[in-house]
Amino acid sequence: MTTTPDTSAKSAVLYRMVTETHVCPYGVAALDLLKRTGFEVEEHLLTTRQQTDAFKAEHQVETTPQVFIDGNRIGGFDELRRHLGVRK
């Protein structure tokens, strides 16, 4: 029996804060980790405090970044690391 390799790309959605005065380092780290582990990333930049606050209220979260894989919220950078089984 021949097995066909899975060629479907892994994909993730990342919401991270990038304003004129602040680029969230955990958002940058989450993006890097996702890419290094083979994910295609759909990024959504939160460019104002208002966008960030609205996103956090909508998703009932305290922090950004937030990562979603297969429609499920994984969480921030630390949760992403645990989800992917990556140590510090």
PDB file with SEQRES, HELIX, SHEET and CRYST1 records, atoms N, CA, C and O in Angstrom:
SEQRES   1 A   88  MET THR THR THR PRO ASP THR SER ALA LYS SER ALA VAL          
SEQRES   2 A   88  LEU TYR ARG MET VAL THR GLU THR HIS VAL CYS PRO TYR          
SEQRES   3 A   88  GLY VAL ALA ALA LEU ASP LEU LEU LYS ARG THR GLY PHE          
SEQRES   4 A   88  GLU VAL GLU GLU HIS LEU LEU THR THR ARG GLN GLN THR          
SEQRES   5 A   88  ASP ALA PHE LYS ALA GLU HIS GLN VAL GLU THR THR PRO          
SEQRES   6 A   88  GLN VAL PHE ILE ASP GLY ASN ARG ILE GLY GLY PHE ASP          
SEQRES   7 A   88  GLU LEU ARG ARG HIS LEU GLY VAL ARG LYS                      
HELIX    1 AA1 PRO A   25  ARG A   36  1                                  12    
HELIX    2 AA2 ARG A   49  HIS A   59  1                                  11    
HELIX    3 AA3 PHE A   77  LEU A   84  1                                   8    
SHEET    1 AA1 4 PHE A  39  LEU A  46  0                                        
SHEET    2 AA1 4 LYS A  10  MET A  17  1                                        
SHEET    3 AA1 4 GLN A  66  ILE A  69 -1                                        
SHEET    4 AA1 4 ASN A  72  GLY A  75 -1                                        
CRYST1    1.000    1.000    1.000  90.00  90.00  90.00 P 1           1          
ATOM      1  N   MET A   1       0.840  -1.173   0.000  1.00  0.00           N  
ATOM      2  CA  MET A   1       0.000   0.000   0.000  1.00  0.00           C  
ATOM      3  C   MET A   1       0.888   1.240   0.000  1.00  0.00           C  
ATOM      4  O   MET A   1       1.817   1.339   0.801  1.00  0.00           O  
ATOM      5  N   THR A   2       0.608   2.179  -0.888  1.00  0.00           N  
ATOM      6  CA  THR A   2       1.382   3.406  -0.985  1.00  0.00           C  
ATOM      7  C   THR A   2       0.686   4.505  -0.204  1.00  0.00           C  
ATOM      8  O   THR A   2      -0.528   4.679  -0.312  1.00  0.00           O  
ATOM      9  N   THR A   3       1.452   5.246   0.581  1.00  0.00           N  
ATOM     10  CA  THR A   3       0.906   6.357   1.349  1.00  0.00           C  
ATOM     11  C   THR A   3       1.236   7.653   0.639  1.00  0.00           C  
ATOM     12  O   THR A   3       2.386   7.900   0.276  1.00  0.00           O  
ATOM     13  N   THR A   4       0.226   8.475   0.445  1.00  0.00           N  
ATOM     14  CA  THR A   4       0.435   9.783  -0.168  1.00  0.00           C  
ATOM     15  C   THR A   4       0.789  10.780   0.913  1.00  0.00           C  
ATOM     16  O   THR A   4       0.061  10.895   1.899  1.00  0.00           O  
ATOM     17  N   PRO A   5       1.890  11.508   0.757  1.00  0.00           N  
ATOM     18  CA  PRO A   5       2.261  12.484   1.787  1.00  0.00           C  
ATOM     19  C   PRO A   5       1.223  13.599   1.887  1.00  0.00           C  
ATOM     20  O   PRO A   5       0.604  13.996   0.899  1.00  0.00           O  
ATOM     21  N   ASP A   6       1.057  14.084   3.106  1.00  0.00           N  
ATOM     22  CA  ASP A   6       0.137  15.202   3.347  1.00  0.00           C  
ATOM     23  C   ASP A   6       0.805  16.485   2.885  1.00  0.00           C  
ATOM     24  O   ASP A   6       1.780  16.939   3.484  1.00  0.00           O  
ATOM     25  N   THR A   7       0.272  17.066   1.814  1.00  0.00           N  
ATOM     26  CA  THR A   7       0.864  18.300   1.289  1.00  0.00           C  
ATOM     27  C   THR A   7       0.075  19.537   1.683  1.00  0.00           C  
ATOM     28  O   THR A   7       0.389  20.645   1.249  1.00  0.00           O  
ATOM     29  N   SER A   8      -0.943  19.347   2.500  1.00  0.00           N  
ATOM     30  CA  SER A   8      -1.717  20.512   2.915  1.00  0.00           C  
ATOM     31  C   SER A   8      -0.895  21.341   3.894  1.00  0.00           C  
ATOM     32  O   SER A   8      -0.289  20.813   4.827  1.00  0.00           O  
ATOM     33  N   ALA A   9      -0.888  22.627   3.666  1.00  0.00           N  
ATOM     34  CA  ALA A   9      -0.108  23.530   4.518  1.00  0.00           C  
ATOM     35  C   ALA A   9      -0.839  23.742   5.837  1.00  0.00           C  
ATOM     36  O   ALA A   9      -2.067  23.820   5.888  1.00  0.00           O  
ATOM     37  N   LYS A  10      -0.050  23.833   6.897  1.00  0.00           N  
ATOM     38  CA  LYS A  10      -0.618  24.195   8.191  1.00  0.00           C  
ATOM     39  C   LYS A  10      -0.823  25.706   8.155  1.00  0.00           C  
ATOM     40  O   LYS A  10       0.017  26.446   7.644  1.00  0.00           O  
ATOM     41  N   SER A  11      -1.939  26.147   8.699  1.00  0.00           N  
ATOM     42  CA  SER A  11      -2.178  27.587   8.699  1.00  0.00           C  
ATOM     43  C   SER A  11      -2.622  28.055  10.075  1.00  0.00           C  
ATOM     44  O   SER A  11      -3.239  27.322  10.847  1.00  0.00           O  
ATOM     45  N   ALA A  12      -2.281  29.298  10.342  1.00  0.00           N  
ATOM     46  CA  ALA A  12      -2.636  29.926  11.617  1.00  0.00           C  
ATOM     47  C   ALA A  12      -3.021  31.367  11.356  1.00  0.00           C  
ATOM     48  O   ALA A  12      -2.610  31.974  10.367  1.00  0.00           O  
ATOM     49  N   VAL A  13      -3.815  31.895  12.263  1.00  0.00           N  
ATOM     50  CA  VAL A  13      -4.188  33.307  12.230  1.00  0.00           C  
ATOM     51  C   VAL A  13      -3.589  33.948  13.470  1.00  0.00           C  
ATOM     52  O   VAL A  13      -3.760  33.453  14.584  1.00  0.00           O  
ATOM     53  N   LEU A  14      -2.887  35.050  13.265  1.00  0.00           N  
ATOM     54  CA  LEU A  14      -2.194  35.738  14.352  1.00  0.00           C  
ATOM     55  C   LEU A  14      -2.657  37.181  14.424  1.00  0.00           C  
ATOM     56  O   LEU A  14      -2.607  37.911  13.434  1.00  0.00           O  
ATOM     57  N   TYR A  15      -3.106  37.584  15.594  1.00  0.00           N  
ATOM     58  CA  TYR A  15      -3.434  38.984  15.875  1.00  0.00           C  
ATOM     59  C   TYR A  15      -2.340  39.507  16.779  1.00  0.00           C  
ATOM     60  O   TYR A  15      -2.085  38.953  17.849  1.00  0.00           O  
ATOM     61  N   ARG A  16      -1.683  40.598  16.338  1.00  0.00           N  
ATOM     62  CA  ARG A  16      -0.610  41.147  17.160  1.00  0.00           C  
ATOM     63  C   ARG A  16      -0.609  42.664  17.079  1.00  0.00           C  
ATOM     64  O   ARG A  16      -1.073  43.255  16.104  1.00  0.00           O  
ATOM     65  N   MET A  17      -0.076  43.281  18.130  1.00  0.00           N  
ATOM     66  CA  MET A  17      -0.069  44.737  18.267  1.00  0.00           C  
ATOM     67  C   MET A  17       1.181  45.331  17.632  1.00  0.00           C  
ATOM     68  O   MET A  17       2.306  44.977  17.984  1.00  0.00           O  
ATOM     69  N   VAL A  18       0.959  46.247  16.683  1.00  0.00           N  
ATOM     70  CA  VAL A  18       2.045  46.980  16.031  1.00  0.00           C  
ATOM     71  C   VAL A  18       1.565  48.414  15.863  1.00  0.00           C  
ATOM     72  O   VAL A  18       0.794  48.717  14.952  1.00  0.00           O  
ATOM     73  N   THR A  19       2.026  49.295  16.748  1.00  0.00           N  
ATOM     74  CA  THR A  19       1.631  50.701  16.647  1.00  0.00           C  
ATOM     75  C   THR A  19       2.857  51.535  16.277  1.00  0.00           C  
ATOM     76  O   THR A  19       3.965  51.010  16.159  1.00  0.00           O  
ATOM     77  N   GLU A  20       2.648  52.821  16.099  1.00  0.00           N  
ATOM     78  CA  GLU A  20       3.772  53.708  15.767  1.00  0.00           C  
ATOM     79  C   GLU A  20       4.830  53.714  16.867  1.00  0.00           C  
ATOM     80  O   GLU A  20       6.015  53.907  16.594  1.00  0.00           O  
ATOM     81  N   THR A  21       4.399  53.502  18.111  1.00  0.00           N  
ATOM     82  CA  THR A  21       5.332  53.603  19.227  1.00  0.00           C  
ATOM     83  C   THR A  21       5.676  52.273  19.885  1.00  0.00           C  
ATOM     84  O   THR A  21       6.522  52.225  20.778  1.00  0.00           O  
ATOM     85  N   HIS A  22       5.022  51.183  19.449  1.00  0.00           N  
ATOM     86  CA  HIS A  22       5.261  49.903  20.120  1.00  0.00           C  
ATOM     87  C   HIS A  22       5.017  48.729  19.171  1.00  0.00           C  
ATOM     88  O   HIS A  22       3.984  48.651  18.506  1.00  0.00           O  
ATOM     89  N   VAL A  23       5.978  47.833  19.124  1.00  0.00           N  
ATOM     90  CA  VAL A  23       5.806  46.552  18.435  1.00  0.00           C  
ATOM     91  C   VAL A  23       5.928  45.488  19.513  1.00  0.00           C  
ATOM     92  O   VAL A  23       6.969  45.360  20.157  1.00  0.00           O  
ATOM     93  N   CYS A  24       4.871  44.734  19.702  1.00  0.00           N  
ATOM     94  CA  CYS A  24       4.853  43.733  20.766  1.00  0.00           C  
ATOM     95  C   CYS A  24       5.889  42.646  20.491  1.00  0.00           C  
ATOM     96  O   CYS A  24       5.808  41.969  19.466  1.00  0.00           O  
ATOM     97  N   PRO A  25       6.859  42.467  21.385  1.00  0.00           N  
ATOM     98  CA  PRO A  25       7.895  41.458  21.158  1.00  0.00           C  
ATOM     99  C   PRO A  25       7.347  40.035  21.168  1.00  0.00           C  
ATOM    100  O   PRO A  25       7.888  39.162  20.489  1.00  0.00           O  
ATOM    101  N   TYR A  26       6.288  39.792  21.923  1.00  0.00           N  
ATOM    102  CA  TYR A  26       5.696  38.453  21.944  1.00  0.00           C  
ATOM    103  C   TYR A  26       4.975  38.154  20.638  1.00  0.00           C  
ATOM    104  O   TYR A  26       4.911  37.000  20.213  1.00  0.00           O  
ATOM    105  N   GLY A  27       4.437  39.177  20.004  1.00  0.00           N  
ATOM    106  CA  GLY A  27       3.829  39.005  18.689  1.00  0.00           C  
ATOM    107  C   GLY A  27       4.869  38.640  17.649  1.00  0.00           C  
ATOM    108  O   GLY A  27       4.634  37.771  16.808  1.00  0.00           O  
ATOM    109  N   VAL A  28       6.019  39.299  17.701  1.00  0.00           N  
ATOM    110  CA  VAL A  28       7.122  38.995  16.783  1.00  0.00           C  
ATOM    111  C   VAL A  28       7.602  37.562  17.028  1.00  0.00           C  
ATOM    112  O   VAL A  28       7.859  36.818  16.081  1.00  0.00           O  
ATOM    113  N   ALA A  29       7.719  37.183  18.298  1.00  0.00           N  
ATOM    114  CA  ALA A  29       8.173  35.833  18.640  1.00  0.00           C  
ATOM    115  C   ALA A  29       7.164  34.784  18.181  1.00  0.00           C  
ATOM    116  O   ALA A  29       7.556  33.728  17.683  1.00  0.00           O  
ATOM    117  N   ALA A  30       5.875  35.059  18.341  1.00  0.00           N  
ATOM    118  CA  ALA A  30       4.842  34.115  17.910  1.00  0.00           C  
ATOM    119  C   ALA A  30       4.886  33.936  16.391  1.00  0.00           C  
ATOM    120  O   ALA A  30       4.781  32.814  15.897  1.00  0.00           O  
ATOM    121  N   LEU A  31       5.039  35.027  15.655  1.00  0.00           N  
ATOM    122  CA  LEU A  31       5.135  34.961  14.199  1.00  0.00           C  
ATOM    123  C   LEU A  31       6.335  34.111  13.789  1.00  0.00           C  
ATOM    124  O   LEU A  31       6.221  33.249  12.918  1.00  0.00           O  
ATOM    125  N   ASP A  32       7.465  34.351  14.407  1.00  0.00           N  
ATOM    126  CA  ASP A  32       8.679  33.601  14.098  1.00  0.00           C  
ATOM    127  C   ASP A  32       8.494  32.111  14.396  1.00  0.00           C  
ATOM    128  O   ASP A  32       8.854  31.266  13.577  1.00  0.00           O  
ATOM    129  N   LEU A  33       7.941  31.790  15.550  1.00  0.00           N  
ATOM    130  CA  LEU A  33       7.742  30.397  15.934  1.00  0.00           C  
ATOM    131  C   LEU A  33       6.793  29.685  14.965  1.00  0.00           C  
ATOM    132  O   LEU A  33       7.046  28.551  14.559  1.00  0.00           O  
ATOM    133  N   LEU A  34       5.713  30.356  14.603  1.00  0.00           N  
ATOM    134  CA  LEU A  34       4.779  29.755  13.657  1.00  0.00           C  
ATOM    135  C   LEU A  34       5.455  29.456  12.326  1.00  0.00           C  
ATOM    136  O   LEU A  34       5.306  28.364  11.777  1.00  0.00           O  
ATOM    137  N   LYS A  35       6.196  30.425  11.814  1.00  0.00           N  
ATOM    138  CA  LYS A  35       6.872  30.227  10.529  1.00  0.00           C  
ATOM    139  C   LYS A  35       7.927  29.129  10.619  1.00  0.00           C  
ATOM    140  O   LYS A  35       8.052  28.309   9.709  1.00  0.00           O  
ATOM    141  N   ARG A  36       8.692  29.111  11.722  1.00  0.00           N  
ATOM    142  CA  ARG A  36       9.743  28.097  11.880  1.00  0.00           C  
ATOM    143  C   ARG A  36       9.181  26.688  11.989  1.00  0.00           C  
ATOM    144  O   ARG A  36       9.869  25.716  11.673  1.00  0.00           O  
ATOM    145  N   THR A  37       7.936  26.573  12.434  1.00  0.00           N  
ATOM    146  CA  THR A  37       7.334  25.253  12.587  1.00  0.00           C  
ATOM    147  C   THR A  37       6.408  24.914  11.415  1.00  0.00           C  
ATOM    148  O   THR A  37       5.597  23.991  11.499  1.00  0.00           O  
ATOM    149  N   GLY A  38       6.541  25.676  10.318  1.00  0.00           N  
ATOM    150  CA  GLY A  38       5.878  25.298   9.078  1.00  0.00           C  
ATOM    151  C   GLY A  38       4.488  25.837   8.843  1.00  0.00           C  
ATOM    152  O   GLY A  38       3.773  25.334   7.976  1.00  0.00           O  
ATOM    153  N   PHE A  39       4.090  26.836   9.584  1.00  0.00           N  
ATOM    154  CA  PHE A  39       2.760  27.409   9.406  1.00  0.00           C  
ATOM    155  C   PHE A  39       2.774  28.538   8.384  1.00  0.00           C  
ATOM    156  O   PHE A  39       3.709  29.335   8.326  1.00  0.00           O  
ATOM    157  N   GLU A  40       1.731  28.586   7.590  1.00  0.00           N  
ATOM    158  CA  GLU A  40       1.436  29.775   6.812  1.00  0.00           C  
ATOM    159  C   GLU A  40       0.623  30.657   7.748  1.00  0.00           C  
ATOM    160  O   GLU A  40      -0.336  30.191   8.363  1.00  0.00           O  
ATOM    161  N   VAL A  41       0.997  31.922   7.858  1.00  0.00           N  
ATOM    162  CA  VAL A  41       0.392  32.795   8.860  1.00  0.00           C  
ATOM    163  C   VAL A  41      -0.406  33.906   8.189  1.00  0.00           C  
ATOM    164  O   VAL A  41       0.092  34.623   7.321  1.00  0.00           O  
ATOM    165  N   GLU A  42      -1.649  34.023   8.614  1.00  0.00           N  
ATOM    166  CA  GLU A  42      -2.493  35.148   8.221  1.00  0.00           C  
ATOM    167  C   GLU A  42      -2.402  36.149   9.377  1.00  0.00           C  
ATOM    168  O   GLU A  42      -2.936  35.919  10.462  1.00  0.00           O  
ATOM    169  N   GLU A  43      -1.719  37.252   9.118  1.00  0.00           N  
ATOM    170  CA  GLU A  43      -1.501  38.245  10.175  1.00  0.00           C  
ATOM    171  C   GLU A  43      -2.579  39.312  10.163  1.00  0.00           C  
ATOM    172  O   GLU A  43      -3.040  39.751   9.109  1.00  0.00           O  
ATOM    173  N   HIS A  44      -2.964  39.714  11.354  1.00  0.00           N  
ATOM    174  CA  HIS A  44      -3.857  40.853  11.539  1.00  0.00           C  
ATOM    175  C   HIS A  44      -3.151  41.780  12.523  1.00  0.00           C  
ATOM    176  O   HIS A  44      -2.999  41.453  13.700  1.00  0.00           O  
ATOM    177  N   LEU A  45      -2.724  42.934  12.029  1.00  0.00           N  
ATOM    178  CA  LEU A  45      -2.018  43.887  12.880  1.00  0.00           C  
ATOM    179  C   LEU A  45      -3.022  44.801  13.562  1.00  0.00           C  
ATOM    180  O   LEU A  45      -3.902  45.371  12.917  1.00  0.00           O  
ATOM    181  N   LEU A  46      -2.880  44.931  14.856  1.00  0.00           N  
ATOM    182  CA  LEU A  46      -3.692  45.844  15.653  1.00  0.00           C  
ATOM    183  C   LEU A  46      -2.857  47.114  15.797  1.00  0.00           C  
ATOM    184  O   LEU A  46      -1.888  47.146  16.555  1.00  0.00           O  
ATOM    185  N   THR A  47      -3.239  48.156  15.064  1.00  0.00           N  
ATOM    186  CA  THR A  47      -2.369  49.322  14.926  1.00  0.00           C  
ATOM    187  C   THR A  47      -2.732  50.489  15.831  1.00  0.00           C  
ATOM    188  O   THR A  47      -2.039  51.507  15.835  1.00  0.00           O  
ATOM    189  N   THR A  48      -3.796  50.357  16.588  1.00  0.00           N  
ATOM    190  CA  THR A  48      -4.159  51.412  17.538  1.00  0.00           C  
ATOM    191  C   THR A  48      -4.576  50.780  18.865  1.00  0.00           C  
ATOM    192  O   THR A  48      -4.932  49.602  18.913  1.00  0.00           O  
ATOM    193  N   ARG A  49      -4.530  51.547  19.911  1.00  0.00           N  
ATOM    194  CA  ARG A  49      -4.996  51.082  21.222  1.00  0.00           C  
ATOM    195  C   ARG A  49      -6.478  50.716  21.130  1.00  0.00           C  
ATOM    196  O   ARG A  49      -6.909  49.737  21.739  1.00  0.00           O  
ATOM    197  N   GLN A  50      -7.261  51.490  20.376  1.00  0.00           N  
ATOM    198  CA  GLN A  50      -8.691  51.203  20.236  1.00  0.00           C  
ATOM    199  C   GLN A  50      -8.923  49.847  19.574  1.00  0.00           C  
ATOM    200  O   GLN A  50      -9.774  49.078  20.022  1.00  0.00           O  
ATOM    201  N   GLN A  51      -8.170  49.544  18.502  1.00  0.00           N  
ATOM    202  CA  GLN A  51      -8.302  48.235  17.851  1.00  0.00           C  
ATOM    203  C   GLN A  51      -7.920  47.111  18.812  1.00  0.00           C  
ATOM    204  O   GLN A  51      -8.596  46.085  18.886  1.00  0.00           O  
ATOM    205  N   THR A  52      -6.852  47.314  19.530  1.00  0.00           N  
ATOM    206  CA  THR A  52      -6.382  46.300  20.471  1.00  0.00           C  
ATOM    207  C   THR A  52      -7.400  46.061  21.566  1.00  0.00           C  
ATOM    208  O   THR A  52      -7.719  44.914  21.878  1.00  0.00           O  
ATOM    209  N   ASP A  53      -7.913  47.128  22.151  1.00  0.00           N  
ATOM    210  CA  ASP A  53      -8.908  46.995  23.218  1.00  0.00           C  
ATOM    211  C   ASP A  53     -10.187  46.336  22.705  1.00  0.00           C  
ATOM    212  O   ASP A  53     -10.776  45.511  23.404  1.00  0.00           O  
ATOM    213  N   ALA A  54     -10.622  46.687  21.500  1.00  0.00           N  
ATOM    214  CA  ALA A  54     -11.828  46.091  20.913  1.00  0.00           C  
ATOM    215  C   ALA A  54     -11.617  44.597  20.659  1.00  0.00           C  
ATOM    216  O   ALA A  54     -12.504  43.787  20.927  1.00  0.00           O  
ATOM    217  N   PHE A  55     -10.444  44.237  20.143  1.00  0.00           N  
ATOM    218  CA  PHE A  55     -10.133  42.827  19.900  1.00  0.00           C  
ATOM    219  C   PHE A  55     -10.164  42.047  21.213  1.00  0.00           C  
ATOM    220  O   PHE A  55     -10.773  40.980  21.286  1.00  0.00           O  
ATOM    221  N   LYS A  56      -9.514  42.574  22.243  1.00  0.00           N  
ATOM    222  CA  LYS A  56      -9.459  41.885  23.530  1.00  0.00           C  
ATOM    223  C   LYS A  56     -10.855  41.723  24.122  1.00  0.00           C  
ATOM    224  O   LYS A  56     -11.169  40.676  24.688  1.00  0.00           O  
ATOM    225  N   ALA A  57     -11.686  42.738  23.998  1.00  0.00           N  
ATOM    226  CA  ALA A  57     -13.054  42.641  24.511  1.00  0.00           C  
ATOM    227  C   ALA A  57     -13.866  41.615  23.724  1.00  0.00           C  
ATOM    228  O   ALA A  57     -14.599  40.816  24.308  1.00  0.00           O  
ATOM    229  N   GLU A  58     -13.735  41.639  22.409  1.00  0.00           N  
ATOM    230  CA  GLU A  58     -14.490  40.711  21.559  1.00  0.00           C  
ATOM    231  C   GLU A  58     -14.147  39.254  21.853  1.00  0.00           C  
ATOM    232  O   GLU A  58     -15.027  38.392  21.869  1.00  0.00           O  
ATOM    233  N   HIS A  59     -12.868  38.985  22.084  1.00  0.00           N  
ATOM    234  CA  HIS A  59     -12.422  37.613  22.297  1.00  0.00           C  
ATOM    235  C   HIS A  59     -12.266  37.262  23.770  1.00  0.00           C  
ATOM    236  O   HIS A  59     -11.852  36.154  24.113  1.00  0.00           O  
ATOM    237  N   GLN A  60     -12.599  38.206  24.633  1.00  0.00           N  
ATOM    238  CA  GLN A  60     -12.533  38.017  26.084  1.00  0.00           C  
ATOM    239  C   GLN A  60     -11.156  37.507  26.521  1.00  0.00           C  
ATOM    240  O   GLN A  60     -11.027  36.507  27.227  1.00  0.00           O  
ATOM    241  N   VAL A  61     -10.133  38.243  26.067  1.00  0.00           N  
ATOM    242  CA  VAL A  61      -8.747  37.932  26.434  1.00  0.00           C  
ATOM    243  C   VAL A  61      -8.118  39.162  27.060  1.00  0.00           C  
ATOM    244  O   VAL A  61      -8.583  40.285  26.863  1.00  0.00           O  
ATOM    245  N   GLU A  62      -7.063  38.937  27.812  1.00  0.00           N  
ATOM    246  CA  GLU A  62      -6.388  40.028  28.517  1.00  0.00           C  
ATOM    247  C   GLU A  62      -5.197  40.577  27.747  1.00  0.00           C  
ATOM    248  O   GLU A  62      -4.783  41.714  27.970  1.00  0.00           O  
ATOM    249  N   THR A  63      -4.637  39.766  26.831  1.00  0.00           N  
ATOM    250  CA  THR A  63      -3.390  40.156  26.185  1.00  0.00           C  
ATOM    251  C   THR A  63      -3.403  39.850  24.691  1.00  0.00           C  
ATOM    252  O   THR A  63      -4.232  39.092  24.188  1.00  0.00           O  
ATOM    253  N   THR A  64      -2.461  40.465  24.014  1.00  0.00           N  
ATOM    254  CA  THR A  64      -2.127  40.085  22.654  1.00  0.00           C  
ATOM    255  C   THR A  64      -0.637  39.757  22.682  1.00  0.00           C  
ATOM    256  O   THR A  64       0.081  40.268  23.541  1.00  0.00           O  
ATOM    257  N   PRO A  65      -0.166  38.940  21.787  1.00  0.00           N  
ATOM    258  CA  PRO A  65      -0.824  38.400  20.612  1.00  0.00           C  
ATOM    259  C   PRO A  65      -1.787  37.278  20.979  1.00  0.00           C  
ATOM    260  O   PRO A  65      -1.787  36.761  22.096  1.00  0.00           O  
ATOM    261  N   GLN A  66      -2.606  36.925  19.996  1.00  0.00           N  
ATOM    262  CA  GLN A  66      -3.470  35.762  20.110  1.00  0.00           C  
ATOM    263  C   GLN A  66      -3.344  34.967  18.818  1.00  0.00           C  
ATOM    264  O   GLN A  66      -3.367  35.525  17.721  1.00  0.00           O  
ATOM    265  N   VAL A  67      -3.212  33.652  18.968  1.00  0.00           N  
ATOM    266  CA  VAL A  67      -3.037  32.754  17.835  1.00  0.00           C  
ATOM    267  C   VAL A  67      -4.248  31.834  17.745  1.00  0.00           C  
ATOM    268  O   VAL A  67      -4.740  31.323  18.751  1.00  0.00           O  
ATOM    269  N   PHE A  68      -4.718  31.637  16.515  1.00  0.00           N  
ATOM    270  CA  PHE A  68      -5.813  30.717  16.234  1.00  0.00           C  
ATOM    271  C   PHE A  68      -5.304  29.686  15.225  1.00  0.00           C  
ATOM    272  O   PHE A  68      -4.719  30.044  14.203  1.00  0.00           O  
ATOM    273  N   ILE A  69      -5.531  28.416  15.517  1.00  0.00           N  
ATOM    274  CA  ILE A  69      -5.175  27.331  14.601  1.00  0.00           C  
ATOM    275  C   ILE A  69      -6.420  26.479  14.401  1.00  0.00           C  
ATOM    276  O   ILE A  69      -7.056  26.055  15.366  1.00  0.00           O  
ATOM    277  N   ASP A  70      -6.760  26.234  13.148  1.00  0.00           N  
ATOM    278  CA  ASP A  70      -7.961  25.459  12.815  1.00  0.00           C  
ATOM    279  C   ASP A  70      -9.209  26.043  13.474  1.00  0.00           C  
ATOM    280  O   ASP A  70     -10.103  25.307  13.892  1.00  0.00           O  
ATOM    281  N   GLY A  71      -9.259  27.364  13.563  1.00  0.00           N  
ATOM    282  CA  GLY A  71     -10.423  28.032  14.125  1.00  0.00           C  
ATOM    283  C   GLY A  71     -10.477  28.025  15.640  1.00  0.00           C  
ATOM    284  O   GLY A  71     -11.406  28.584  16.223  1.00  0.00           O  
ATOM    285  N   ASN A  72      -9.509  27.407  16.288  1.00  0.00           N  
ATOM    286  CA  ASN A  72      -9.476  27.344  17.750  1.00  0.00           C  
ATOM    287  C   ASN A  72      -8.451  28.316  18.289  1.00  0.00           C  
ATOM    288  O   ASN A  72      -7.321  28.382  17.805  1.00  0.00           O  
ATOM    289  N   ARG A  73      -8.858  29.075  19.300  1.00  0.00           N  
ATOM    290  CA  ARG A  73      -7.913  29.999  19.914  1.00  0.00           C  
ATOM    291  C   ARG A  73      -6.929  29.206  20.747  1.00  0.00           C  
ATOM    292  O   ARG A  73      -7.311  28.466  21.654  1.00  0.00           O  
ATOM    293  N   ILE A  74      -5.654  29.370  20.425  1.00  0.00           N  
ATOM    294  CA  ILE A  74      -4.584  28.721  21.173  1.00  0.00           C  
ATOM    295  C   ILE A  74      -4.183  29.598  22.346  1.00  0.00           C  
ATOM    296  O   ILE A  74      -3.951  29.102  23.449  1.00  0.00           O  
ATOM    297  N   GLY A  75      -4.099  30.900  22.110  1.00  0.00           N  
ATOM    298  CA  GLY A  75      -3.711  31.842  23.147  1.00  0.00           C  
ATOM    299  C   GLY A  75      -2.520  32.661  22.701  1.00  0.00           C  
ATOM    300  O   GLY A  75      -2.288  32.860  21.508  1.00  0.00           O  
ATOM    301  N   GLY A  76      -1.770  33.131  23.680  1.00  0.00           N  
ATOM    302  CA  GLY A  76      -0.605  33.964  23.415  1.00  0.00           C  
ATOM    303  C   GLY A  76       0.640  33.132  23.138  1.00  0.00           C  
ATOM    304  O   GLY A  76       0.558  31.934  22.865  1.00  0.00           O  
ATOM    305  N   PHE A  77       1.781  33.783  23.214  1.00  0.00           N  
ATOM    306  CA  PHE A  77       3.050  33.137  22.869  1.00  0.00           C  
ATOM    307  C   PHE A  77       3.342  31.914  23.740  1.00  0.00           C  
ATOM    308  O   PHE A  77       3.705  30.860  23.218  1.00  0.00           O  
ATOM    309  N   ASP A  78       3.189  32.039  25.053  1.00  0.00           N  
ATOM    310  CA  ASP A  78       3.486  30.905  25.935  1.00  0.00           C  
ATOM    311  C   ASP A  78       2.567  29.725  25.658  1.00  0.00           C  
ATOM    312  O   ASP A  78       3.014  28.578  25.650  1.00  0.00           O  
ATOM    313  N   GLU A  79       1.297  29.993  25.433  1.00  0.00           N  
ATOM    314  CA  GLU A  79       0.347  28.926  25.115  1.00  0.00           C  
ATOM    315  C   GLU A  79       0.682  28.286  23.763  1.00  0.00           C  
ATOM    316  O   GLU A  79       0.557  27.072  23.599  1.00  0.00           O  
ATOM    317  N   LEU A  80       1.105  29.103  22.804  1.00  0.00           N  
ATOM    318  CA  LEU A  80       1.506  28.592  21.502  1.00  0.00           C  
ATOM    319  C   LEU A  80       2.695  27.641  21.645  1.00  0.00           C  
ATOM    320  O   LEU A  80       2.708  26.557  21.061  1.00  0.00           O  
ATOM    321  N   ARG A  81       3.684  28.053  22.422  1.00  0.00           N  
ATOM    322  CA  ARG A  81       4.856  27.205  22.653  1.00  0.00           C  
ATOM    323  C   ARG A  81       4.438  25.852  23.220  1.00  0.00           C  
ATOM    324  O   ARG A  81       4.887  24.805  22.753  1.00  0.00           O  
ATOM    325  N   ARG A  82       3.573  25.886  24.236  1.00  0.00           N  
ATOM    326  CA  ARG A  82       3.112  24.641  24.848  1.00  0.00           C  
ATOM    327  C   ARG A  82       2.323  23.798  23.848  1.00  0.00           C  
ATOM    328  O   ARG A  82       2.492  22.581  23.777  1.00  0.00           O  
ATOM    329  N   HIS A  83       1.463  24.459  23.080  1.00  0.00           N  
ATOM    330  CA  HIS A  83       0.653  23.765  22.078  1.00  0.00           C  
ATOM    331  C   HIS A  83       1.527  23.037  21.058  1.00  0.00           C  
ATOM    332  O   HIS A  83       1.215  21.919  20.648  1.00  0.00           O  
ATOM    333  N   LEU A  84       2.609  23.674  20.659  1.00  0.00           N  
ATOM    334  CA  LEU A  84       3.500  23.095  19.666  1.00  0.00           C  
ATOM    335  C   LEU A  84       4.571  22.184  20.272  1.00  0.00           C  
ATOM    336  O   LEU A  84       5.332  21.544  19.547  1.00  0.00           O  
ATOM    337  N   GLY A  85       4.622  22.129  21.591  1.00  0.00           N  
ATOM    338  CA  GLY A  85       5.612  21.281  22.263  1.00  0.00           C  
ATOM    339  C   GLY A  85       7.020  21.823  22.169  1.00  0.00           C  
ATOM    340  O   GLY A  85       7.984  21.058  22.123  1.00  0.00           O  
ATOM    341  N   VAL A  86       7.145  23.146  22.139  1.00  0.00           N  
ATOM    342  CA  VAL A  86       8.460  23.796  22.004  1.00  0.00           C  
ATOM    343  C   VAL A  86       8.859  24.316  23.380  1.00  0.00           C  
ATOM    344  O   VAL A  86       8.105  25.035  24.035  1.00  0.00           O  
ATOM    345  N   ARG A  87      10.056  23.936  23.799  1.00  0.00           N  
ATOM    346  CA  ARG A  87      10.573  24.442  25.083  1.00  0.00           C  
ATOM    347  C   ARG A  87      11.122  25.849  24.888  1.00  0.00           C  
ATOM    348  O   ARG A  87      11.320  26.304  23.762  1.00  0.00           O  
ATOM    349  N   LYS A  88      11.361  26.523  25.997  1.00  0.00           N  
ATOM    350  CA  LYS A  88      11.904  27.887  25.953  1.00  0.00           C  
ATOM    351  C   LYS A  88      13.192  27.956  25.232  1.00  0.00           C  
ATOM    352  O   LYS A  88      13.775  29.034  25.109  1.00  0.00           O  
TER     353      LYS A  88                                                      
END                                                                             
